Amino acid sequence: MILSPVLSVALTFALGCFALALVLNLVRLFTAPTLTDRILTVDTMTVNTIALIVLLGLRTGSALSVEIALLFALTGFVSTVAFCKYLLRGCIIE
């Protein structure tokens, strides 16, 4: 797929911003004072990774990346709910 120069620059800028956000989230993951902060950081990293997958799909013109991003979003949601339930109750399966 041929992209216009403006769209190519915009995608490159967006990819750089989300990559920087992932690096900053990684720093926050190691410096977070509580477990709740770490769970929120992992959830934010999941959202940033989904955005990177979608942007890379736009750049390459692949429709498969949307399905990959959807599966990653579902997995991230379930894992966040499981972490929070474990944090509140001490067990996941009752």
PDB file of N, CA, C and O in Angstrom, chain B, residues numbered from 101:
ATOM      1  N   MET B 101       0.832  -1.164   0.000  1.00  0.00           N
ATOM      2  CA  MET B 101       0.000   0.000   0.000  1.00  0.00           C
ATOM      3  C   MET B 101       0.888   1.243   0.000  1.00  0.00           C
ATOM      4  O   MET B 101       1.837   1.340   0.778  1.00  0.00           O
ATOM      5  N   ILE B 102       0.575   2.173  -0.865  1.00  0.00           N
ATOM      6  CA  ILE B 102       1.350   3.403  -0.983  1.00  0.00           C
ATOM      7  C   ILE B 102       0.690   4.466  -0.107  1.00  0.00           C
ATOM      8  O   ILE B 102      -0.503   4.740  -0.242  1.00  0.00           O
ATOM      9  N   LEU B 103       1.469   5.056   0.782  1.00  0.00           N
ATOM     10  CA  LEU B 103       0.959   6.080   1.676  1.00  0.00           C
ATOM     11  C   LEU B 103       1.395   7.450   1.190  1.00  0.00           C
ATOM     12  O   LEU B 103       2.456   7.600   0.583  1.00  0.00           O
ATOM     13  N   SER B 104       0.571   8.440   1.463  1.00  0.00           N
ATOM     14  CA  SER B 104       0.959   9.801   1.145  1.00  0.00           C
ATOM     15  C   SER B 104       2.068  10.221   2.106  1.00  0.00           C
ATOM     16  O   SER B 104       2.175   9.671   3.203  1.00  0.00           O
ATOM     17  N   PRO B 105       2.888  11.182   1.710  1.00  0.00           N
ATOM     18  CA  PRO B 105       3.989  11.600   2.590  1.00  0.00           C
ATOM     19  C   PRO B 105       3.509  12.143   3.935  1.00  0.00           C
ATOM     20  O   PRO B 105       4.161  11.922   4.955  1.00  0.00           O
ATOM     21  N   VAL B 106       2.389  12.843   3.947  1.00  0.00           N
ATOM     22  CA  VAL B 106       1.871  13.386   5.203  1.00  0.00           C
ATOM     23  C   VAL B 106       1.421  12.258   6.131  1.00  0.00           C
ATOM     24  O   VAL B 106       1.694  12.289   7.331  1.00  0.00           O
ATOM     25  N   LEU B 107       0.733  11.265   5.573  1.00  0.00           N
ATOM     26  CA  LEU B 107       0.281  10.136   6.377  1.00  0.00           C
ATOM     27  C   LEU B 107       1.461   9.321   6.882  1.00  0.00           C
ATOM     28  O   LEU B 107       1.431   8.821   8.006  1.00  0.00           O
ATOM     29  N   SER B 108       2.479   9.184   6.079  1.00  0.00           N
ATOM     30  CA  SER B 108       3.666   8.450   6.496  1.00  0.00           C
ATOM     31  C   SER B 108       4.357   9.145   7.665  1.00  0.00           C
ATOM     32  O   SER B 108       4.784   8.487   8.614  1.00  0.00           O
ATOM     33  N   VAL B 109       4.467  10.458   7.602  1.00  0.00           N
ATOM     34  CA  VAL B 109       5.080  11.208   8.706  1.00  0.00           C
ATOM     35  C   VAL B 109       4.218  11.114   9.958  1.00  0.00           C
ATOM     36  O   VAL B 109       4.744  10.958  11.059  1.00  0.00           O
ATOM     37  N   ALA B 110       2.905  11.207   9.802  1.00  0.00           N
ATOM     38  CA  ALA B 110       1.999  11.122  10.948  1.00  0.00           C
ATOM     39  C   ALA B 110       2.069   9.741  11.610  1.00  0.00           C
ATOM     40  O   ALA B 110       2.067   9.639  12.837  1.00  0.00           O
ATOM     41  N   LEU B 111       2.130   8.685  10.801  1.00  0.00           N
ATOM     42  CA  LEU B 111       2.237   7.339  11.358  1.00  0.00           C
ATOM     43  C   LEU B 111       3.565   7.144  12.069  1.00  0.00           C
ATOM     44  O   LEU B 111       3.618   6.519  13.129  1.00  0.00           O
ATOM     45  N   THR B 112       4.635   7.671  11.496  1.00  0.00           N
ATOM     46  CA  THR B 112       5.943   7.560  12.129  1.00  0.00           C
ATOM     47  C   THR B 112       5.959   8.298  13.467  1.00  0.00           C
ATOM     48  O   THR B 112       6.497   7.791  14.451  1.00  0.00           O
ATOM     49  N   PHE B 113       5.373   9.490  13.502  1.00  0.00           N
ATOM     50  CA  PHE B 113       5.295  10.256  14.744  1.00  0.00           C
ATOM     51  C   PHE B 113       4.464   9.523  15.794  1.00  0.00           C
ATOM     52  O   PHE B 113       4.849   9.457  16.961  1.00  0.00           O
ATOM     53  N   ALA B 114       3.328   8.974  15.378  1.00  0.00           N
ATOM     54  CA  ALA B 114       2.462   8.251  16.314  1.00  0.00           C
ATOM     55  C   ALA B 114       3.153   6.991  16.840  1.00  0.00           C
ATOM     56  O   ALA B 114       3.053   6.683  18.028  1.00  0.00           O
ATOM     57  N   LEU B 115       3.848   6.269  15.974  1.00  0.00           N
ATOM     58  CA  LEU B 115       4.581   5.086  16.412  1.00  0.00           C
ATOM     59  C   LEU B 115       5.652   5.462  17.431  1.00  0.00           C
ATOM     60  O   LEU B 115       5.841   4.762  18.425  1.00  0.00           O
ATOM     61  N   GLY B 116       6.347   6.561  17.186  1.00  0.00           N
ATOM     62  CA  GLY B 116       7.362   7.020  18.130  1.00  0.00           C
ATOM     63  C   GLY B 116       6.766   7.418  19.468  1.00  0.00           C
ATOM     64  O   GLY B 116       7.336   7.121  20.518  1.00  0.00           O
ATOM     65  N   CYS B 117       5.622   8.088  19.434  1.00  0.00           N
ATOM     66  CA  CYS B 117       4.963   8.506  20.683  1.00  0.00           C
ATOM     67  C   CYS B 117       4.514   7.311  21.499  1.00  0.00           C
ATOM     68  O   CYS B 117       4.703   7.286  22.715  1.00  0.00           O
ATOM     69  N   PHE B 118       3.925   6.323  20.850  1.00  0.00           N
ATOM     70  CA  PHE B 118       3.460   5.155  21.586  1.00  0.00           C
ATOM     71  C   PHE B 118       4.628   4.293  22.063  1.00  0.00           C
ATOM     72  O   PHE B 118       4.542   3.668  23.119  1.00  0.00           O
ATOM     73  N   ALA B 119       5.711   4.255  21.298  1.00  0.00           N
ATOM     74  CA  ALA B 119       6.902   3.535  21.758  1.00  0.00           C
ATOM     75  C   ALA B 119       7.499   4.226  22.983  1.00  0.00           C
ATOM     76  O   ALA B 119       7.914   3.559  23.931  1.00  0.00           O
ATOM     77  N   LEU B 120       7.543   5.546  22.969  1.00  0.00           N
ATOM     78  CA  LEU B 120       8.020   6.298  24.131  1.00  0.00           C
ATOM     79  C   LEU B 120       7.105   6.074  25.332  1.00  0.00           C
ATOM     80  O   LEU B 120       7.577   5.958  26.463  1.00  0.00           O
ATOM     81  N   ALA B 121       5.804   6.015  25.088  1.00  0.00           N
ATOM     82  CA  ALA B 121       4.861   5.761  26.177  1.00  0.00           C
ATOM     83  C   ALA B 121       5.092   4.379  26.790  1.00  0.00           C
ATOM     84  O   ALA B 121       4.980   4.214  28.005  1.00  0.00           O
ATOM     85  N   LEU B 122       5.413   3.392  25.960  1.00  0.00           N
ATOM     86  CA  LEU B 122       5.709   2.057  26.487  1.00  0.00           C
ATOM     87  C   LEU B 122       6.961   2.064  27.349  1.00  0.00           C
ATOM     88  O   LEU B 122       7.002   1.409  28.391  1.00  0.00           O
ATOM     89  N   VAL B 123       7.981   2.800  26.923  1.00  0.00           N
ATOM     90  CA  VAL B 123       9.214   2.889  27.716  1.00  0.00           C
ATOM     91  C   VAL B 123       8.936   3.566  29.051  1.00  0.00           C
ATOM     92  O   VAL B 123       9.424   3.115  30.087  1.00  0.00           O
ATOM     93  N   LEU B 124       8.154   4.647  29.037  1.00  0.00           N
ATOM     94  CA  LEU B 124       7.816   5.333  30.284  1.00  0.00           C
ATOM     95  C   LEU B 124       6.954   4.456  31.190  1.00  0.00           C
ATOM     96  O   LEU B 124       7.090   4.507  32.412  1.00  0.00           O
ATOM     97  N   ASN B 125       6.071   3.652  30.597  1.00  0.00           N
ATOM     98  CA  ASN B 125       5.281   2.710  31.388  1.00  0.00           C
ATOM     99  C   ASN B 125       6.162   1.644  32.021  1.00  0.00           C
ATOM    100  O   ASN B 125       5.920   1.219  33.151  1.00  0.00           O
ATOM    101  N   LEU B 126       7.174   1.219  31.298  1.00  0.00           N
ATOM    102  CA  LEU B 126       8.099   0.226  31.839  1.00  0.00           C
ATOM    103  C   LEU B 126       8.856   0.793  33.035  1.00  0.00           C
ATOM    104  O   LEU B 126       9.072   0.095  34.026  1.00  0.00           O
ATOM    105  N   VAL B 127       9.259   2.061  32.943  1.00  0.00           N
ATOM    106  CA  VAL B 127       9.909   2.712  34.087  1.00  0.00           C
ATOM    107  C   VAL B 127       8.947   2.787  35.266  1.00  0.00           C
ATOM    108  O   VAL B 127       9.332   2.510  36.402  1.00  0.00           O
ATOM    109  N   ARG B 128       7.714   3.155  35.003  1.00  0.00           N
ATOM    110  CA  ARG B 128       6.710   3.241  36.072  1.00  0.00           C
ATOM    111  C   ARG B 128       6.437   1.873  36.684  1.00  0.00           C
ATOM    112  O   ARG B 128       6.179   1.772  37.883  1.00  0.00           O
ATOM    113  N   LEU B 129       6.490   0.821  35.872  1.00  0.00           N
ATOM    114  CA  LEU B 129       6.250  -0.526  36.384  1.00  0.00           C
ATOM    115  C   LEU B 129       7.269  -0.890  37.449  1.00  0.00           C
ATOM    116  O   LEU B 129       6.922  -1.524  38.446  1.00  0.00           O
ATOM    117  N   PHE B 130       8.515  -0.500  37.252  1.00  0.00           N
ATOM    118  CA  PHE B 130       9.556  -0.845  38.211  1.00  0.00           C
ATOM    119  C   PHE B 130       9.624   0.122  39.390  1.00  0.00           C
ATOM    120  O   PHE B 130      10.195  -0.216  40.427  1.00  0.00           O
ATOM    121  N   THR B 131       9.055   1.310  39.250  1.00  0.00           N
ATOM    122  CA  THR B 131       9.118   2.288  40.338  1.00  0.00           C
ATOM    123  C   THR B 131       7.789   2.483  41.051  1.00  0.00           C
ATOM    124  O   THR B 131       7.701   3.319  41.951  1.00  0.00           O
ATOM    125  N   ALA B 132       6.768   1.750  40.685  1.00  0.00           N
ATOM    126  CA  ALA B 132       5.448   1.917  41.310  1.00  0.00           C
ATOM    127  C   ALA B 132       5.489   1.449  42.759  1.00  0.00           C
ATOM    128  O   ALA B 132       6.042   0.391  43.059  1.00  0.00           O
ATOM    129  N   PRO B 133       4.907   2.233  43.652  1.00  0.00           N
ATOM    130  CA  PRO B 133       4.989   1.871  45.074  1.00  0.00           C
ATOM    131  C   PRO B 133       4.041   0.744  45.493  1.00  0.00           C
ATOM    132  O   PRO B 133       4.362  -0.009  46.412  1.00  0.00           O
ATOM    133  N   THR B 134       2.886   0.611  44.841  1.00  0.00           N
ATOM    134  CA  THR B 134       1.918  -0.400  45.270  1.00  0.00           C
ATOM    135  C   THR B 134       1.580  -1.344  44.126  1.00  0.00           C
ATOM    136  O   THR B 134       1.876  -1.078  42.961  1.00  0.00           O
ATOM    137  N   LEU B 135       0.954  -2.452  44.494  1.00  0.00           N
ATOM    138  CA  LEU B 135       0.539  -3.436  43.505  1.00  0.00           C
ATOM    139  C   LEU B 135      -0.561  -2.879  42.593  1.00  0.00           C
ATOM    140  O   LEU B 135      -0.618  -3.221  41.412  1.00  0.00           O
ATOM    141  N   THR B 136      -1.417  -2.038  43.129  1.00  0.00           N
ATOM    142  CA  THR B 136      -2.479  -1.421  42.333  1.00  0.00           C
ATOM    143  C   THR B 136      -1.896  -0.557  41.222  1.00  0.00           C
ATOM    144  O   THR B 136      -2.379  -0.584  40.090  1.00  0.00           O
ATOM    145  N   ASP B 137      -0.869   0.200  41.544  1.00  0.00           N
ATOM    146  CA  ASP B 137      -0.207   1.019  40.524  1.00  0.00           C
ATOM    147  C   ASP B 137       0.410   0.149  39.436  1.00  0.00           C
ATOM    148  O   ASP B 137       0.383   0.514  38.260  1.00  0.00           O
ATOM    149  N   ARG B 138       0.958  -0.983  39.814  1.00  0.00           N
ATOM    150  CA  ARG B 138       1.561  -1.881  38.826  1.00  0.00           C
ATOM    151  C   ARG B 138       0.511  -2.500  37.908  1.00  0.00           C
ATOM    152  O   ARG B 138       0.745  -2.671  36.712  1.00  0.00           O
ATOM    153  N   ILE B 139      -0.650  -2.835  38.477  1.00  0.00           N
ATOM    154  CA  ILE B 139      -1.738  -3.381  37.659  1.00  0.00           C
ATOM    155  C   ILE B 139      -2.213  -2.343  36.646  1.00  0.00           C
ATOM    156  O   ILE B 139      -2.422  -2.661  35.475  1.00  0.00           O
ATOM    157  N   LEU B 140      -2.383  -1.107  37.097  1.00  0.00           N
ATOM    158  CA  LEU B 140      -2.785  -0.038  36.176  1.00  0.00           C
ATOM    159  C   LEU B 140      -1.731   0.211  35.102  1.00  0.00           C
ATOM    160  O   LEU B 140      -2.064   0.506  33.954  1.00  0.00           O
ATOM    161  N   THR B 141      -0.473   0.094  35.475  1.00  0.00           N
ATOM    162  CA  THR B 141       0.603   0.287  34.503  1.00  0.00           C
ATOM    163  C   THR B 141       0.590  -0.813  33.442  1.00  0.00           C
ATOM    164  O   THR B 141       0.771  -0.537  32.256  1.00  0.00           O
ATOM    165  N   VAL B 142       0.377  -2.044  33.865  1.00  0.00           N
ATOM    166  CA  VAL B 142       0.311  -3.141  32.891  1.00  0.00           C
ATOM    167  C   VAL B 142      -0.891  -2.969  31.967  1.00  0.00           C
ATOM    168  O   VAL B 142      -0.802  -3.258  30.774  1.00  0.00           O
ATOM    169  N   ASP B 143      -2.013  -2.500  32.509  1.00  0.00           N
ATOM    170  CA  ASP B 143      -3.185  -2.255  31.685  1.00  0.00           C
ATOM    171  C   ASP B 143      -2.916  -1.137  30.670  1.00  0.00           C
ATOM    172  O   ASP B 143      -3.333  -1.233  29.516  1.00  0.00           O
ATOM    173  N   THR B 144      -2.236  -0.100  31.091  1.00  0.00           N
ATOM    174  CA  THR B 144      -1.877   0.984  30.174  1.00  0.00           C
ATOM    175  C   THR B 144      -0.898   0.498  29.112  1.00  0.00           C
ATOM    176  O   THR B 144      -0.977   0.910  27.955  1.00  0.00           O
ATOM    177  N   MET B 145       0.016  -0.370  29.502  1.00  0.00           N
ATOM    178  CA  MET B 145       0.944  -0.944  28.515  1.00  0.00           C
ATOM    179  C   MET B 145       0.196  -1.775  27.480  1.00  0.00           C
ATOM    180  O   MET B 145       0.564  -1.789  26.306  1.00  0.00           O
ATOM    181  N   THR B 146      -0.850  -2.464  27.916  1.00  0.00           N
ATOM    182  CA  THR B 146      -1.665  -3.239  26.982  1.00  0.00           C
ATOM    183  C   THR B 146      -2.342  -2.327  25.963  1.00  0.00           C
ATOM    184  O   THR B 146      -2.370  -2.635  24.772  1.00  0.00           O
ATOM    185  N   VAL B 147      -2.881  -1.218  26.427  1.00  0.00           N
ATOM    186  CA  VAL B 147      -3.541  -0.265  25.523  1.00  0.00           C
ATOM    187  C   VAL B 147      -2.528   0.325  24.539  1.00  0.00           C
ATOM    188  O   VAL B 147      -2.829   0.466  23.354  1.00  0.00           O
ATOM    189  N   ASN B 148      -1.342   0.666  25.017  1.00  0.00           N
ATOM    190  CA  ASN B 148      -0.315   1.210  24.124  1.00  0.00           C
ATOM    191  C   ASN B 148       0.160   0.176  23.113  1.00  0.00           C
ATOM    192  O   ASN B 148       0.431   0.516  21.961  1.00  0.00           O
ATOM    193  N   THR B 149       0.263  -1.069  23.526  1.00  0.00           N
ATOM    194  CA  THR B 149       0.662  -2.128  22.594  1.00  0.00           C
ATOM    195  C   THR B 149      -0.399  -2.353  21.527  1.00  0.00           C
ATOM    196  O   THR B 149      -0.071  -2.589  20.364  1.00  0.00           O
ATOM    197  N   ILE B 150      -1.656  -2.282  21.913  1.00  0.00           N
ATOM    198  CA  ILE B 150      -2.745  -2.414  20.939  1.00  0.00           C
ATOM    199  C   ILE B 150      -2.671  -1.282  19.917  1.00  0.00           C
ATOM    200  O   ILE B 150      -2.847  -1.509  18.720  1.00  0.00           O
ATOM    201  N   ALA B 151      -2.409  -0.063  20.393  1.00  0.00           N
ATOM    202  CA  ALA B 151      -2.279   1.067  19.475  1.00  0.00           C
ATOM    203  C   ALA B 151      -1.106   0.870  18.525  1.00  0.00           C
ATOM    204  O   ALA B 151      -1.213   1.192  17.342  1.00  0.00           O
ATOM    205  N   LEU B 152       0.013   0.344  19.023  1.00  0.00           N
ATOM    206  CA  LEU B 152       1.161   0.076  18.145  1.00  0.00           C
ATOM    207  C   LEU B 152       0.833  -0.971  17.095  1.00  0.00           C
ATOM    208  O   LEU B 152       1.237  -0.837  15.939  1.00  0.00           O
ATOM    209  N   ILE B 153       0.109  -2.005  17.479  1.00  0.00           N
ATOM    210  CA  ILE B 153      -0.267  -3.055  16.524  1.00  0.00           C
ATOM    211  C   ILE B 153      -1.159  -2.477  15.427  1.00  0.00           C
ATOM    212  O   ILE B 153      -0.965  -2.773  14.248  1.00  0.00           O
ATOM    213  N   VAL B 154      -2.126  -1.662  15.808  1.00  0.00           N
ATOM    214  CA  VAL B 154      -3.031  -1.062  14.821  1.00  0.00           C
ATOM    215  C   VAL B 154      -2.270  -0.102  13.899  1.00  0.00           C
ATOM    216  O   VAL B 154      -2.500  -0.092  12.690  1.00  0.00           O
ATOM    217  N   LEU B 155      -1.374   0.694  14.461  1.00  0.00           N
ATOM    218  CA  LEU B 155      -0.594   1.621  13.629  1.00  0.00           C
ATOM    219  C   LEU B 155       0.334   0.882  12.676  1.00  0.00           C
ATOM    220  O   LEU B 155       0.495   1.293  11.527  1.00  0.00           O
ATOM    221  N   LEU B 156       0.940  -0.191  13.136  1.00  0.00           N
ATOM    222  CA  LEU B 156       1.776  -0.985  12.230  1.00  0.00           C
ATOM    223  C   LEU B 156       0.937  -1.639  11.132  1.00  0.00           C
ATOM    224  O   LEU B 156       1.391  -1.786   9.997  1.00  0.00           O
ATOM    225  N   GLY B 157      -0.283  -2.025  11.479  1.00  0.00           N
ATOM    226  CA  GLY B 157      -1.188  -2.564  10.464  1.00  0.00           C
ATOM    227  C   GLY B 157      -1.573  -1.519   9.430  1.00  0.00           C
ATOM    228  O   GLY B 157      -1.688  -1.827   8.244  1.00  0.00           O
ATOM    229  N   LEU B 158      -1.773  -0.278   9.879  1.00  0.00           N
ATOM    230  CA  LEU B 158      -2.058   0.800   8.930  1.00  0.00           C
ATOM    231  C   LEU B 158      -0.876   1.049   8.004  1.00  0.00           C
ATOM    232  O   LEU B 158      -1.045   1.279   6.806  1.00  0.00           O
ATOM    233  N   ARG B 159       0.324   0.999   8.576  1.00  0.00           N
ATOM    234  CA  ARG B 159       1.524   1.246   7.765  1.00  0.00           C
ATOM    235  C   ARG B 159       1.734   0.160   6.720  1.00  0.00           C
ATOM    236  O   ARG B 159       2.093   0.452   5.580  1.00  0.00           O
ATOM    237  N   THR B 160       1.509  -1.098   7.109  1.00  0.00           N
ATOM    238  CA  THR B 160       1.735  -2.206   6.181  1.00  0.00           C
ATOM    239  C   THR B 160       0.519  -2.527   5.325  1.00  0.00           C
ATOM    240  O   THR B 160       0.643  -3.210   4.309  1.00  0.00           O
ATOM    241  N   GLY B 161      -0.653  -2.045   5.723  1.00  0.00           N
ATOM    242  CA  GLY B 161      -1.863  -2.331   4.974  1.00  0.00           C
ATOM    243  C   GLY B 161      -2.428  -3.710   5.255  1.00  0.00           C
ATOM    244  O   GLY B 161      -3.177  -4.252   4.443  1.00  0.00           O
ATOM    245  N   SER B 162      -2.079  -4.276   6.387  1.00  0.00           N
ATOM    246  CA  SER B 162      -2.521  -5.612   6.747  1.00  0.00           C
ATOM    247  C   SER B 162      -3.806  -5.552   7.564  1.00  0.00           C
ATOM    248  O   SER B 162      -3.880  -4.839   8.564  1.00  0.00           O
ATOM    249  N   ALA B 163      -4.807  -6.298   7.136  1.00  0.00           N
ATOM    250  CA  ALA B 163      -6.069  -6.364   7.877  1.00  0.00           C
ATOM    251  C   ALA B 163      -5.972  -7.341   9.048  1.00  0.00           C
ATOM    252  O   ALA B 163      -6.789  -7.302   9.968  1.00  0.00           O
ATOM    253  N   LEU B 164      -4.979  -8.204   9.006  1.00  0.00           N
ATOM    254  CA  LEU B 164      -4.794  -9.183  10.071  1.00  0.00           C
ATOM    255  C   LEU B 164      -4.424  -8.517  11.395  1.00  0.00           C
ATOM    256  O   LEU B 164      -4.717  -9.061  12.460  1.00  0.00           O
ATOM    257  N   SER B 165      -3.796  -7.366  11.343  1.00  0.00           N
ATOM    258  CA  SER B 165      -3.369  -6.697  12.572  1.00  0.00           C
ATOM    259  C   SER B 165      -4.563  -6.240  13.411  1.00  0.00           C
ATOM    260  O   SER B 165      -4.455  -6.157  14.634  1.00  0.00           O
ATOM    261  N   VAL B 166      -5.676  -5.948  12.786  1.00  0.00           N
ATOM    262  CA  VAL B 166      -6.867  -5.554  13.546  1.00  0.00           C
ATOM    263  C   VAL B 166      -7.375  -6.737  14.365  1.00  0.00           C
ATOM    264  O   VAL B 166      -7.780  -6.567  15.515  1.00  0.00           O
ATOM    265  N   GLU B 167      -7.356  -7.918  13.787  1.00  0.00           N
ATOM    266  CA  GLU B 167      -7.778  -9.109  14.518  1.00  0.00           C
ATOM    267  C   GLU B 167      -6.800  -9.436  15.642  1.00  0.00           C
ATOM    268  O   GLU B 167      -7.214  -9.855  16.723  1.00  0.00           O
ATOM    269  N   ILE B 168      -5.524  -9.251  15.396  1.00  0.00           N
ATOM    270  CA  ILE B 168      -4.517  -9.477  16.431  1.00  0.00           C
ATOM    271  C   ILE B 168      -4.723  -8.489  17.579  1.00  0.00           C
ATOM    272  O   ILE B 168      -4.648  -8.864  18.749  1.00  0.00           O
ATOM    273  N   ALA B 169      -4.981  -7.236  17.242  1.00  0.00           N
ATOM    274  CA  ALA B 169      -5.212  -6.216  18.269  1.00  0.00           C
ATOM    275  C   ALA B 169      -6.470  -6.541  19.076  1.00  0.00           C
ATOM    276  O   ALA B 169      -6.496  -6.333  20.289  1.00  0.00           O
ATOM    277  N   LEU B 170      -7.495  -7.041  18.426  1.00  0.00           N
ATOM    278  CA  LEU B 170      -8.725  -7.405  19.128  1.00  0.00           C
ATOM    279  C   LEU B 170      -8.486  -8.550  20.105  1.00  0.00           C
ATOM    280  O   LEU B 170      -8.964  -8.504  21.238  1.00  0.00           O
ATOM    281  N   LEU B 171      -7.756  -9.573  19.681  1.00  0.00           N
ATOM    282  CA  LEU B 171      -7.439 -10.679  20.575  1.00  0.00           C
ATOM    283  C   LEU B 171      -6.572 -10.219  21.745  1.00  0.00           C
ATOM    284  O   LEU B 171      -6.762 -10.658  22.879  1.00  0.00           O
ATOM    285  N   PHE B 172      -5.630  -9.341  21.462  1.00  0.00           N
ATOM    286  CA  PHE B 172      -4.779  -8.808  22.522  1.00  0.00           C
ATOM    287  C   PHE B 172      -5.592  -7.979  23.507  1.00  0.00           C
ATOM    288  O   PHE B 172      -5.331  -8.015  24.709  1.00  0.00           O
ATOM    289  N   ALA B 173      -6.574  -7.233  23.009  1.00  0.00           N
ATOM    290  CA  ALA B 173      -7.431  -6.423  23.883  1.00  0.00           C
ATOM    291  C   ALA B 173      -8.274  -7.318  24.795  1.00  0.00           C
ATOM    292  O   ALA B 173      -8.417  -7.033  25.984  1.00  0.00           O
ATOM    293  N   LEU B 174      -8.820  -8.378  24.249  1.00  0.00           N
ATOM    294  CA  LEU B 174      -9.617  -9.300  25.062  1.00  0.00           C
ATOM    295  C   LEU B 174      -8.764  -9.972  26.129  1.00  0.00           C
ATOM    296  O   LEU B 174      -9.188 -10.100  27.277  1.00  0.00           O
ATOM    297  N   THR B 175      -7.570 -10.399  25.753  1.00  0.00           N
ATOM    298  CA  THR B 175      -6.665 -11.025  26.717  1.00  0.00           C
ATOM    299  C   THR B 175      -6.252 -10.034  27.802  1.00  0.00           C
ATOM    300  O   THR B 175      -6.203 -10.382  28.981  1.00  0.00           O
ATOM    301  N   GLY B 176      -5.959  -8.810  27.402  1.00  0.00           N
ATOM    302  CA  GLY B 176      -5.573  -7.791  28.375  1.00  0.00           C
ATOM    303  C   GLY B 176      -6.685  -7.468  29.345  1.00  0.00           C
ATOM    304  O   GLY B 176      -6.439  -7.279  30.536  1.00  0.00           O
ATOM    305  N   PHE B 177      -7.910  -7.405  28.847  1.00  0.00           N
ATOM    306  CA  PHE B 177      -9.052  -7.124  29.716  1.00  0.00           C
ATOM    307  C   PHE B 177      -9.254  -8.238  30.732  1.00  0.00           C
ATOM    308  O   PHE B 177      -9.436  -7.971  31.919  1.00  0.00           O
ATOM    309  N   VAL B 178      -9.223  -9.465  30.280  1.00  0.00           N
ATOM    310  CA  VAL B 178      -9.431 -10.602  31.186  1.00  0.00           C
ATOM    311  C   VAL B 178      -8.321 -10.668  32.230  1.00  0.00           C
ATOM    312  O   VAL B 178      -8.586 -10.948  33.400  1.00  0.00           O
ATOM    313  N   SER B 179      -7.080 -10.410  31.815  1.00  0.00           N
ATOM    314  CA  SER B 179      -5.985 -10.463  32.784  1.00  0.00           C
ATOM    315  C   SER B 179      -6.080  -9.337  33.808  1.00  0.00           C
ATOM    316  O   SER B 179      -5.765  -9.544  34.980  1.00  0.00           O
ATOM    317  N   THR B 180      -6.510  -8.153  33.385  1.00  0.00           N
ATOM    318  CA  THR B 180      -6.680  -7.055  34.340  1.00  0.00           C
ATOM    319  C   THR B 180      -7.780  -7.365  35.344  1.00  0.00           C
ATOM    320  O   THR B 180      -7.628  -7.099  36.536  1.00  0.00           O
ATOM    321  N   VAL B 181      -8.872  -7.918  34.876  1.00  0.00           N
ATOM    322  CA  VAL B 181      -9.963  -8.300  35.787  1.00  0.00           C
ATOM    323  C   VAL B 181      -9.493  -9.383  36.755  1.00  0.00           C
ATOM    324  O   VAL B 181      -9.829  -9.347  37.938  1.00  0.00           O
ATOM    325  N   ALA B 182      -8.716 -10.347  36.254  1.00  0.00           N
ATOM    326  CA  ALA B 182      -8.225 -11.418  37.130  1.00  0.00           C
ATOM    327  C   ALA B 182      -7.261 -10.870  38.180  1.00  0.00           C
ATOM    328  O   ALA B 182      -7.329 -11.268  39.343  1.00  0.00           O
ATOM    329  N   PHE B 183      -6.367  -9.967  37.789  1.00  0.00           N
ATOM    330  CA  PHE B 183      -5.454  -9.359  38.759  1.00  0.00           C
ATOM    331  C   PHE B 183      -6.212  -8.586  39.830  1.00  0.00           C
ATOM    332  O   PHE B 183      -5.901  -8.689  41.016  1.00  0.00           O
ATOM    333  N   CYS B 184      -7.208  -7.811  39.408  1.00  0.00           N
ATOM    334  CA  CYS B 184      -7.981  -7.016  40.370  1.00  0.00           C
ATOM    335  C   CYS B 184      -8.785  -7.906  41.306  1.00  0.00           C
ATOM    336  O   CYS B 184      -8.887  -7.624  42.500  1.00  0.00           O
ATOM    337  N   LYS B 185      -9.348  -8.966  40.775  1.00  0.00           N
ATOM    338  CA  LYS B 185     -10.105  -9.887  41.622  1.00  0.00           C
ATOM    339  C   LYS B 185      -9.178 -10.568  42.624  1.00  0.00           C
ATOM    340  O   LYS B 185      -9.551 -10.768  43.780  1.00  0.00           O
ATOM    341  N   TYR B 186      -7.989 -10.920  42.190  1.00  0.00           N
ATOM    342  CA  TYR B 186      -7.017 -11.518  43.100  1.00  0.00           C
ATOM    343  C   TYR B 186      -6.615 -10.522  44.186  1.00  0.00           C
ATOM    344  O   TYR B 186      -6.455 -10.889  45.350  1.00  0.00           O
ATOM    345  N   LEU B 187      -6.456  -9.272  43.795  1.00  0.00           N
ATOM    346  CA  LEU B 187      -6.069  -8.242  44.753  1.00  0.00           C
ATOM    347  C   LEU B 187      -7.164  -8.001  45.790  1.00  0.00           C
ATOM    348  O   LEU B 187      -6.865  -7.771  46.962  1.00  0.00           O
ATOM    349  N   LEU B 188      -8.423  -8.052  45.372  1.00  0.00           N
ATOM    350  CA  LEU B 188      -9.528  -7.797  46.291  1.00  0.00           C
ATOM    351  C   LEU B 188      -9.867  -8.984  47.184  1.00  0.00           C
ATOM    352  O   LEU B 188     -10.130  -8.825  48.376  1.00  0.00           O
ATOM    353  N   ARG B 189      -9.857 -10.187  46.586  1.00  0.00           N
ATOM    354  CA  ARG B 189     -10.362 -11.356  47.317  1.00  0.00           C
ATOM    355  C   ARG B 189      -9.300 -12.382  47.685  1.00  0.00           C
ATOM    356  O   ARG B 189      -9.541 -13.229  48.545  1.00  0.00           O
ATOM    357  N   GLY B 190      -8.148 -12.327  47.063  1.00  0.00           N
ATOM    358  CA  GLY B 190      -7.107 -13.294  47.381  1.00  0.00           C
ATOM    359  C   GLY B 190      -7.165 -14.564  46.548  1.00  0.00           C
ATOM    360  O   GLY B 190      -6.246 -15.380  46.615  1.00  0.00           O
ATOM    361  N   CYS B 191      -8.216 -14.751  45.769  1.00  0.00           N
ATOM    362  CA  CYS B 191      -8.319 -15.895  44.865  1.00  0.00           C
ATOM    363  C   CYS B 191      -9.048 -15.465  43.613  1.00  0.00           C
ATOM    364  O   CYS B 191      -9.797 -14.487  43.620  1.00  0.00           O
ATOM    365  N   ILE B 192      -8.829 -16.192  42.549  1.00  0.00           N
ATOM    366  CA  ILE B 192      -9.448 -15.832  41.277  1.00  0.00           C
ATOM    367  C   ILE B 192     -10.706 -16.664  41.046  1.00  0.00           C
ATOM    368  O   ILE B 192     -11.750 -16.136  40.664  1.00  0.00           O
ATOM    369  N   ILE B 193     -10.594 -17.964  41.282  1.00  0.00           N
ATOM    370  CA  ILE B 193     -11.731 -18.859  41.068  1.00  0.00           C
ATOM    371  C   ILE B 193     -12.344 -19.180  42.423  1.00  0.00           C
ATOM    372  O   ILE B 193     -11.655 -19.615  43.345  1.00  0.00           O
ATOM    373  N   GLU B 194     -13.641 -18.959  42.525  1.00  0.00           N
ATOM    374  CA  GLU B 194     -14.324 -19.200  43.804  1.00  0.00           C
ATOM    375  C   GLU B 194     -15.034 -20.517  43.801  1.00  0.00           C
ATOM    376  O   GLU B 194     -15.661 -20.883  44.795  1.00  0.00           O
TER     377      GLU B 194
END
